Amino acid sequence: MRKTSRIIVGLLVVGFALTGCSRGGEEKESTPETKAVAKPAVVAVAPSKGCGSAAAVAAGHEKITMTSGVTERWFWRDVPAAHDGEKPVPVVVDFHGYSEGADVHLMMSDLTTYGGEKGFVTITPQGQGPVPRWDVAGDSVDMTYVNDFLDQVGETLCIDENRIFATGLSNGAMMSSAIACSRADRFAAVSPVAGIRAPDECEPARAVPVVAFHGTKDTYIGYDGCFGSRVSTLPAPDGSTRPAPDLSTTTTPVPCGPTVPETTAKWAKRNGCTAAPKETKIAADVTKIAYACSNGADVELYTVAEGGHTWPGSKFSQQIESIVGPTTMSISANEIMWDFFMNHPRST
């Protein structure tokens, strides 16, 4: 276990106005072209440039530093034993939350361990700034960085370009939501945890399947779409201790909404889902709302009753309940999102 101070840094929360996320109001409706999607079993692998071009990279955990634009950036790369340099393997990119950082998020999601078992590469990138965060605007330096590290990964490993996925917590969930808009040509499906957004001006190149998770008692990003009571405890982007950001003024209060279910419904509409959603009780504290879409771009939401700003199934999340709130152990976000990903490869 890392030092307690490292845990406190992992407040795992929102990017606020910095992120360019939608905060309510009417979003621009943009529905990607609807077309039939092949069944997962018949979607062929798409080998990256790294396949067969060099000896297989040894399995393991490694910090990779690279230049994106004019800035030095880094990410954790976890390569499973299944990677042999010849047979393409899937990739999951896992984005940390605001102020959390990649090091803490490794413990939060533990996707690196799960990826080793299931045979996918896990990329855990570090955000920008002294308080690490993600700028989700489509033309941001972080979106450029995403393209750059995917290029680097594809050139140095043998990956399946049709099976690249994104997930993330809080501000990282916002990042994965935004990726479904601006990087739909590269990511097959996304899984926002505690922070799904339906950004304005979203014009994806193709409909992107989405599976989301959110607790009803999240005190950072509320289930009702409002910022929660604990937001004022967060550090400012420059690392100072002043409340950051000031979420209200005497003249212009920050709007709330849409709710998490409403945001999920917007994604379903954007993806061309016309059938009514099906609601299923998964566990005593978990309900699944599923939109089955004729074009294969399904949308699902797992609602955790009384759940906090947490990663379902995470023992680390459970251990820091005083910071993030209750974590359900009734489901595993890792297992659910991986099953969803495997059923939703990119079909061109």
N, C-alpha and C positions, 0 to 999 in steps of 0.2 A: 504494500500500500504506500502511495506517495505521501509526502508530508501533508499535515492538515492544511497548511497555508495554500498548497496547490489545489486542495479540494475547494477551499473558499473561493479561489479564483474562478473555479468552474461554475459560475452562476447560470450559465447555459441559456442565455436569453436573447432578447430581440435586437434587431438592427435599427429599429425606429426609422426616423426620417432619413437617416444615412442610406438606408437600403434601397430606397426608391420603390418600396412596396405600396400596394394599394391599401388605403386605410378607410375604405367605405365609399359611398357614392355609387353612381352608375358606372359600370365598366363597359368598355367598348366590346361589343359582341363580335367575335371572329371565330368562325367555325372552320377548321381545317377540312380539306377535301376528304369526303367520306369514300373509302374504298375497302373492298374485302381484304381481310388480313388472313394470311395463311396460318394453319394450325402450327403450334410451336414445334412439333416433331418434324415438320417438313420445311421449316425455315433453315436453310443451309447456313453453316458457319461462314463467316467472312474473315479470312486470315489477315492479320495486320502485317505491316512491313517487316516486323521482327521475326516472323515465322520462317524457320529454316535458314535464316541468314547468319546466325551465330550460335555458339554453344549456349545451351540453356542456362539462364541465370539461376544460381543456387537458391533453393527455397529458404525463406526466412524474412526477418524484419530489418529493414534498412531505411535510413534517412537519406533522401535524395534532394540535392540542391541544384537549382537551375536558374537561368535568367529568363524572365518574362518581361518583354519590353526593355526597360533599362533597370529593372529592379530584380534583386536576388530574392527568390522565393524557395520554399521547401515543402516537402510532403513526406509522409511515411508510406513506404511501399512494402506490403506483405504479400509474398509470393508463396503459393501452396506447393506441396510436394508433387501435386498433379501436373504442374507446369514442366514440360520436357523440351520446350523450344520448338516443337514440331506440331503438336496438336493445340489449336487455339482454345484458350480458357476464357470464361466470362470475367468481367470487372465490375466491382461495386465501388463507387466514389462516395465517401462518407464525410459530410461537412459538419464541423463543430458549431456550437452555439456562440452567441455574442459573449465575449470575455472568457469563454471556456478554453479555447485553444486545442490544438490537435492532441497534445500529450494527455490531457485529462479526458478528452473524448474517446481515446483508445480504450480507457477503462469503462467509460459510460456505455458504449454500444457493444464492445467486445466483438465486433464483427471480424476482427483479424483472426481470432480463434475459430469462429464459425466458418470463415472463408477457408481456413486450412482444412477443416473437416469436409467441406462441400466442394472444394476445388476451384474457388474463384480468387482472383487477385483483389486485394483491398487497398485502395488509395485513400489516405487520410490527410488532406492538405491543410496547411496553416493559412489562416486569413491574414489580412493586412492590418498594420498599425500596432501601437503599443498595447492597446486593448484589442485583441484579435477579433475581427469581424468580417462580414461579407457585404459587398456592395452589389445588389442584385440587378441593377440597371443593365439592360441588354448590351450597352456599349461601354461598360465599366472595365477597369483594369482587371478585376477579378474574373469577369467572363472571358477576357482575353487569356488570362492565366489558365482557365479551365481548358481552353483549346490547346494551349501550349503544353500543359502536362499530359493531356491525352495523346498528343503527337509523340511526346517523349516516351510514354509508356508503350505505345503501339510500335515504336521503332526499336525498343530495347527488349521487349517481351513478345511472346507469341500469344496474342489475345484475339478474341472473337469480336469484331467490330459491330456485329448485329446483337451482341449481348453485353452492352455497357449500360449500367444502371446508376442512379443517384439516390442517396438518402441523406438525412441530416436532421439535427435537433434544433428547434427554435429558429434562430437566425439562419442556421444551416438548413432547416426545413423550408424557410423562405427562399433560400438559394436553390434548393432542389425544385421548388415550385417554379421559380423563374427559369430554370434550365429547361423545364418542359415547354416553355415559351420560346426561348431564344437559342436553345441548343437541341431542338427536337431532331435535327438531322444526325446527331451523334448518340443521343441517349435513348434507349428503348423504352424505359419506364422509370417512374420515380416514386419515392416513398417518404413524404414529409412527416416527421414526428414532432408533435407539439408546436405547430406553426404553419399549417397549410395556408397558402394564399392563392388568390385568383387574380394575378396582376392586371392592371389596366394595360391597354395597348398590346395585348398578347396575341401574336400572330404566328403560331407554330407552323413549321413546315409540314407537319403531320400530326395527327391526333396521338397524344401520349397517354398511355394508361397510368393511373394514379391509385396508390393505396396509402391511406393516411391513418394516423393515430392521434387521439387527443383526449385529455382528461377533463371532466366537467368541473373540477375544482382547481384548475390551473391558475395560480396567483401571479403569473407573469404575462402569459398570453391567454386571456380568458376565453372560455368556450362560447361566451356571448359576443366575441369579437372585440372586446375592449382590452386595453392594457390593464394588468392587474395591480394590486396594491404593493407588490414587492419591486416594481420597476424602479421606484425612486431610490432603492438601495444599490443600484448598479453604478459602477464607475463610469466617468465620462470617457469618450473615445480617446482623449489624450492621456488617460491614466490618472487624472486628478480625482479627488474624492467628492467633488461637488455633485449634487444630483444631476443625472444625465439620462436623457435630455429632460428639460422642463416640459412636461406633457400638457400643460395648460397655461393660458395667460388670462388676464382679466377681461380680454375682449374676444378671444377665439379659442373656445374649448376644442380639444381633439375629439373628432367624431368616433363613435363606436360602430362596430359591425362591418360587414355582415357576420353572422354567427358562423361557427365552424360547419354545421350542417348546410347552411346556405352557400358557403364557399365551395363545399364539396359538390353541391347541386350545380353550381355555376360551371365547375369543371366537366360534370357530366353533360350539361347542355352544350358546352364548347366542343366536347368530343363526339357530339351527334347522338347521344343516348336518348332514346325516345320512350322506352318502356319505364313504367313506374318502378321506383326502387324497392328492393326486397329487404325487410328488416328481420334479422335473426339474432336470437339470444345465444351468444357463444359461451358465456360463463355467467356466474351470478352477478359479476360486476362489469361485463363487457357485452356490448351490442354491436353488431355489424350491419351497416347500411350499404347495400351493393346495387350498383347500376350496371346491368349487363348490356353491353353495347354491340349492335349488329356488326360494327366494323372492327370489333376486337379490342377497342380502346376503353376497357372497363375502368370503372371508378368505384373505389371502396373506402369506407370510413369505419374505423373501429373506435367506438366511444367507450371510455373507461369511466364508469360511475365513481364519483368521489376521487378520481385520479388527479395527480398533480402535474407539474411540469417535468415529465419523466419519460423514461424509455422502458416500455413494458417488457418484463422479464429480466431486467438488468439488476444483478445483485449489488453493483456499485451504486446505482440509482437508489436502490432500497436503503443502502447504508447512509445516504445523505438526505434522509427524509426531512430533517429540520430545515434544509435549504430549499429543496425542490417539491416537497409534499409527498403524498403516498404513491408508491409504485405497485402496480398490479403484477402478480406473479401467475395469474390465471392463464395468460397467453405470453408468447415470446414474439416480440416484434421482428426479431431476426428470422425466425422460422416462417412467419407469415409473409414477410416481404420477399424472402427468397423463393418461396413457392409461387408467389404472384409474379416475380421477375421471370422465373423459368417458364411460366405460361404466357409471357408477353415479350418475346424477342422483337427486335425491330424488323419489320417486313417492308421491303422496298418494292 
